[in-house]
Amino acid sequence: MSKKQRYHSSPKREPKESTSASSLESAGLNAVEGSASGSKPSPAELKKIRQEHFNNRYCFGNFDRYYGTRLEPGQKDSRLLVLKKEWFEKKSVLDIGCNVGFLTLSIAKDFGPRRILGIDIDDHLIGVARKNIRHYCDQEIEFLGKFPASFCTNFGPVSNHTLSFSTKFPDNVWFRKENYVLENEELLETVQEEFDVILALSITKWIHLNFGDDGLRRFFRRAYHQLLPGGRFIVEPQPFASYRKRSKMTEKLKTNYAAIEFKPEDFEMYLIESVGFESVEHLGAPCAKTKGFERPIDVYLKKPPRFMERDTKNSA
């Protein structure tokens, strides 16, 4: 593999078998009930501690080996095959739940958006995504250290092309830590139209389990409000059958799962009849070699401005 093809998939960070009880406890994890105070946990107790640590660490689906288990080195995300370049070219794009940025960076480089922002709730994944920018660049691109440290901390590395305000890769891609689910309905009133395309791929299950029916509805409504007229909301919802296994990770997820009434089969009607999207296009499922990227993808269209409607009718 060439130098420019290397990328970070982020090392697996959950505790290994050799992890000691003291190191787990120093990370805020206590031995399970039944252990004598100050005594060394048994192997069974250590296993339970490790599993609880894993479940709490990754309860948002923020697995740091997410792409590593689905893609071979150098292999492109099969979902790119069903996405149309014209949806992204010279457009403003938001990728919610970007993980380590593989899909975000591929779109930034191959589809030519004016800008694309990748956000994730996990600051570690955002850090890895920023590092991955370098590995998607051509070798002749030189990264500079002339910007303030806070600039790189907030937005990731920049190249000398940024000085000319170019919208070409890699100057068109940014990563930021953010929880996209607003705390309450009132905050929706502050959301402004900003993006031509918003991607929500393989994240609805995790939003649903962590924030419940109301949280997912707020998520959908925020995406609608943040889209410009004529914008596209691209969603890859996970089937409800996949919720049960992950709901066992924490008590909070288990409680939210038991209370769910708003099922994935209800999403389309809600997005069109309640949220306000004009139409939906079903792209079908990508042909993926590995499990995880073969779910159907739906594209919801926000009603375009009136002058665009007139132009469309006149050209018909």
C-alpha positions as CSV (number, residue, x, y, z in Angstrom):
1,M,0.0,0.0,0.0
2,S,1.4,3.4,-0.9
3,K,2.1,6.1,1.7
4,K,-1.0,8.2,0.6
5,Q,-3.3,5.2,1.0
6,R,-2.5,4.6,4.6
7,Y,-5.2,5.6,7.1
8,H,-6.0,5.3,10.8
9,S,-8.8,3.0,11.8
10,S,-8.1,3.9,15.5
11,P,-6.7,1.1,17.7
12,K,-9.1,-1.0,19.7
13,R,-9.2,0.5,23.2
14,E,-11.4,-1.7,25.3
15,P,-9.5,-3.5,28.1
16,K,-7.6,-6.6,27.2
17,E,-7.4,-9.9,29.1
18,S,-4.2,-8.7,30.8
19,T,-5.8,-5.6,32.2
20,S,-5.4,-5.6,36.0
21,A,-8.2,-4.9,38.5
22,S,-6.3,-1.9,39.8
23,S,-6.1,-0.3,36.4
24,L,-9.8,-0.8,35.8
25,E,-10.6,0.7,39.2
26,S,-8.4,3.7,38.5
27,A,-10.5,4.3,35.4
28,G,-13.6,4.6,37.5
29,L,-14.6,1.0,37.4
30,N,-15.3,-0.9,40.7
31,A,-15.4,-4.7,41.1
32,V,-18.9,-6.2,41.0
33,E,-20.8,-6.6,44.2
34,G,-19.8,-9.7,46.2
35,S,-16.1,-9.0,46.3
36,A,-14.6,-8.4,49.7
37,S,-13.4,-4.8,50.1
38,G,-9.8,-4.5,48.9
39,S,-9.6,-8.0,47.6
40,K,-8.5,-9.0,44.1
41,P,-11.5,-9.5,41.8
42,S,-11.9,-13.0,40.4
43,P,-11.5,-13.7,36.6
44,A,-15.3,-13.7,36.3
45,E,-15.6,-10.4,38.0
46,L,-12.9,-8.9,35.8
47,K,-14.7,-10.1,32.7
48,K,-17.9,-8.4,33.9
49,I,-16.0,-5.1,34.7
50,R,-14.4,-5.1,31.2
51,Q,-17.8,-5.7,29.6
52,E,-19.4,-2.9,31.6
53,H,-16.5,-0.6,30.6
54,F,-17.0,-1.5,27.0
55,N,-20.7,-1.0,27.1
56,N,-20.5,2.4,28.7
57,R,-17.6,3.5,26.4
58,Y,-19.4,2.6,23.2
59,C,-23.1,3.1,24.1
60,F,-23.5,5.7,21.3
61,G,-22.3,3.2,18.6
62,N,-19.0,5.1,18.6
63,F,-16.9,2.0,17.9
64,D,-13.3,2.9,17.0
65,R,-13.0,-0.2,14.8
66,Y,-16.3,0.5,13.0
67,Y,-14.7,0.7,9.6
68,G,-11.9,-1.8,10.3
69,T,-14.5,-4.6,10.7
70,R,-16.3,-3.6,7.5
71,L,-13.6,-2.5,5.0
72,E,-10.4,-4.0,3.9
73,P,-7.4,-1.7,3.6
74,G,-7.8,0.5,0.5
75,Q,-11.4,-0.6,0.0
76,K,-14.0,2.2,-0.5
77,D,-17.3,2.4,1.3
78,S,-19.9,0.7,-1.0
79,R,-22.5,3.4,0.0
80,L,-20.6,5.8,-2.2
81,L,-21.9,3.8,-5.2
82,V,-25.5,4.8,-4.7
83,L,-24.8,8.5,-3.9
84,K,-24.8,10.8,-6.8
85,K,-21.9,13.2,-7.3
86,E,-24.2,16.1,-8.4
87,W,-25.9,16.1,-5.0
88,F,-22.6,17.1,-3.4
89,E,-20.6,19.0,-6.0
90,K,-20.1,22.6,-5.0
91,K,-22.6,22.1,-2.2
92,S,-22.4,22.5,1.6
93,V,-22.6,19.1,3.4
94,L,-23.0,17.8,6.9
95,D,-22.1,14.3,7.9
96,I,-23.6,13.4,11.3
97,G,-21.9,10.5,13.1
98,C,-18.8,10.6,10.9
99,N,-16.7,8.2,13.1
100,V,-13.1,8.4,11.9
101,G,-14.1,10.2,8.7
102,F,-13.6,7.6,5.9
103,L,-16.9,8.4,4.1
104,T,-16.6,12.1,4.9
105,L,-13.1,12.3,3.4
106,S,-14.1,10.2,0.3
107,I,-16.9,12.6,-0.4
108,A,-14.7,15.6,0.2
109,K,-12.1,14.4,-2.3
110,D,-14.1,12.6,-4.9
111,F,-17.5,14.5,-5.0
112,G,-16.1,18.1,-4.8
113,P,-18.4,19.7,-2.2
114,R,-17.8,23.4,-1.4
115,R,-17.4,22.3,2.2
116,I,-18.2,19.2,4.2
117,L,-18.4,19.1,8.0
118,G,-18.1,15.8,9.8
119,I,-19.4,15.7,13.4
120,D,-19.3,13.0,16.0
121,I,-20.2,12.8,19.7
122,D,-16.8,11.1,20.4
123,D,-13.8,13.5,20.6
124,H,-11.3,10.6,20.2
125,L,-12.9,9.6,16.8
126,I,-12.8,13.3,15.7
127,G,-9.1,13.4,16.6
128,V,-8.5,10.3,14.4
129,A,-10.6,11.8,11.6
130,R,-8.4,14.9,11.6
131,K,-5.3,12.8,11.3
132,N,-6.8,10.9,8.5
133,I,-7.0,14.0,6.3
134,R,-3.3,13.7,5.6
135,H,-3.7,10.1,4.4
136,Y,-6.3,11.1,1.8
137,C,-4.0,13.9,0.4
138,D,-1.7,13.7,-2.6
139,Q,1.9,13.6,-1.5
140,E,2.7,17.1,-2.9
141,I,0.3,18.8,-0.5
142,E,2.3,20.4,2.4
143,F,0.6,21.0,5.7
144,L,1.7,24.1,7.6
145,G,2.1,24.9,11.3
146,K,1.6,28.6,11.0
147,F,-1.9,28.6,12.4
148,P,-2.7,29.0,16.1
149,A,-2.9,25.8,18.1
150,S,-6.6,26.5,18.9
151,F,-7.3,26.6,15.2
152,C,-6.0,23.1,14.6
153,T,-7.7,21.9,17.8
154,N,-11.1,23.1,16.6
155,F,-10.9,22.4,12.9
156,G,-8.0,20.0,12.3
157,P,-4.9,20.4,10.1
158,V,-4.8,22.9,7.3
159,S,-2.6,23.2,4.2
160,N,-1.1,26.1,2.5
161,H,-4.0,26.1,0.0
162,T,-6.2,27.5,2.8
163,L,-4.5,30.8,2.5
164,S,-6.1,31.3,-0.9
165,F,-9.5,30.2,0.5
166,S,-9.7,27.3,-1.9
167,T,-12.7,24.9,-1.7
168,K,-10.7,22.1,-3.1
169,F,-9.7,19.1,-1.1
170,P,-8.4,19.1,1.7
171,D,-9.4,22.6,2.4
172,N,-13.1,21.8,2.0
173,V,-13.3,19.3,4.9
174,W,-13.6,19.9,8.6
175,F,-14.3,17.8,11.7
176,R,-15.9,18.8,15.0
177,K,-17.1,17.1,18.2
178,E,-20.8,17.7,18.6
179,N,-24.0,16.0,19.9
180,Y,-26.5,16.8,17.2
181,V,-29.6,15.9,19.4
182,L,-30.9,19.1,21.0
183,E,-31.9,19.1,24.6
184,N,-35.4,20.5,24.1
185,E,-37.9,21.6,21.5
186,E,-37.3,25.3,22.2
187,L,-33.8,25.1,20.8
188,L,-35.2,24.1,17.4
189,E,-36.3,27.7,17.0
190,T,-32.6,28.8,16.9
191,V,-31.6,26.4,14.1
192,Q,-30.8,28.2,10.8
193,E,-30.8,26.9,7.2
194,E,-27.2,26.0,6.4
195,F,-26.6,22.8,4.4
196,D,-27.6,21.5,1.0
197,V,-27.1,17.9,2.1
198,I,-27.2,16.2,5.5
199,L,-26.0,12.6,5.9
200,A,-27.4,10.4,8.7
201,L,-25.9,7.0,7.9
202,S,-26.2,4.1,10.4
203,I,-27.0,6.3,13.4
204,T,-30.8,6.4,13.9
205,K,-30.7,3.3,16.1
206,W,-28.1,4.8,18.5
207,I,-30.0,8.1,18.7
208,H,-33.2,6.2,19.3
209,L,-31.7,4.0,22.1
210,N,-30.0,6.9,23.8
211,F,-32.6,9.7,23.5
212,G,-35.8,7.8,22.9
213,D,-38.7,8.6,20.6
214,D,-38.7,12.3,21.4
215,G,-34.9,12.7,20.9
216,L,-35.1,11.0,17.5
217,R,-38.0,13.2,16.4
218,R,-36.0,16.3,17.5
219,F,-33.0,15.0,15.5
220,F,-35.2,14.7,12.4
221,R,-36.7,18.1,12.8
222,R,-33.3,19.8,13.4
223,A,-32.0,18.2,10.2
224,Y,-35.0,19.6,8.3
225,H,-34.6,23.1,9.7
226,Q,-30.9,23.1,9.0
227,L,-31.4,22.1,5.3
228,L,-31.6,24.8,2.7
229,P,-34.6,24.8,0.4
230,G,-34.2,22.0,-2.1
231,G,-31.8,20.2,0.2
232,R,-31.5,16.5,0.7
233,F,-31.6,14.5,3.9
234,I,-29.9,11.1,3.3
235,V,-30.8,8.5,5.9
236,E,-29.7,4.9,6.4
237,P,-32.0,3.6,9.2
238,Q,-31.2,0.4,11.0
239,P,-34.0,-2.2,11.3
240,F,-35.8,-2.4,14.7
241,A,-34.7,-6.0,15.0
242,S,-31.1,-4.9,15.5
243,Y,-32.0,-2.7,18.5
244,R,-32.6,-5.5,21.0
245,K,-29.0,-6.7,21.2
246,R,-27.5,-3.2,21.7
247,S,-30.2,-2.2,24.2
248,K,-28.6,-4.6,26.7
249,M,-25.4,-2.5,26.8
250,T,-26.7,-0.2,29.6
251,E,-29.7,0.2,31.8
252,K,-30.5,3.5,30.1
253,L,-30.6,1.9,26.7
254,K,-32.7,-1.0,28.0
255,T,-35.2,1.4,29.5
256,N,-35.5,3.5,26.3
257,Y,-35.8,0.4,24.2
258,A,-38.7,-0.8,26.2
259,A,-40.5,2.5,25.7
260,I,-40.1,2.8,22.0
261,E,-43.3,3.3,20.0
262,F,-41.9,5.2,17.0
263,K,-40.5,2.4,14.9
264,P,-38.3,2.6,11.8
265,E,-41.3,1.8,9.5
266,D,-42.9,5.0,10.8
267,F,-40.0,7.2,9.9
268,E,-41.1,7.9,6.3
269,M,-44.6,9.0,7.2
270,Y,-43.4,11.2,10.0
271,L,-40.7,12.9,7.9
272,I,-43.1,13.7,5.1
273,E,-46.4,14.4,6.9
274,S,-45.2,15.9,10.2
275,V,-41.7,17.3,9.6
276,G,-42.4,18.7,6.1
277,F,-40.2,16.9,3.5
278,E,-41.7,17.0,0.1
279,S,-40.8,13.5,-1.2
280,V,-38.5,10.5,-0.6
281,E,-36.4,8.5,-3.0
282,H,-35.5,5.0,-2.0
283,L,-32.0,4.2,-3.3
284,G,-32.1,0.5,-2.2
285,A,-29.2,-1.2,-0.5
286,P,-25.6,-1.0,-1.8
287,C,-23.9,-4.2,-2.9
288,A,-21.5,-4.6,0.0
289,K,-18.9,-7.4,0.4
290,T,-19.2,-7.2,4.1
291,K,-22.1,-7.0,6.6
292,G,-22.9,-3.6,7.8
293,F,-23.1,-1.5,4.7
294,E,-25.9,-3.3,2.9
295,R,-28.9,-1.4,4.4
296,P,-31.4,0.5,2.2
297,I,-30.7,4.3,2.0
298,D,-33.5,6.9,1.7
299,V,-33.2,10.4,0.4
300,Y,-35.7,13.0,1.6
301,L,-36.1,16.2,-0.4
302,K,-36.9,19.5,1.2
303,K,-39.2,21.6,-1.0
304,P,-37.2,23.9,-3.3
305,P,-37.8,27.6,-3.4
306,R,-40.6,28.9,-5.7
307,F,-38.3,30.3,-8.4
308,M,-36.7,26.8,-8.8
309,E,-40.2,25.3,-9.1
310,R,-41.0,27.8,-11.9
311,D,-37.8,27.0,-13.7
312,T,-38.5,23.3,-13.5
313,K,-42.0,23.7,-14.9
314,N,-40.8,26.0,-17.8
315,S,-38.2,23.5,-18.8
316,A,-40.7,20.6,-18.9
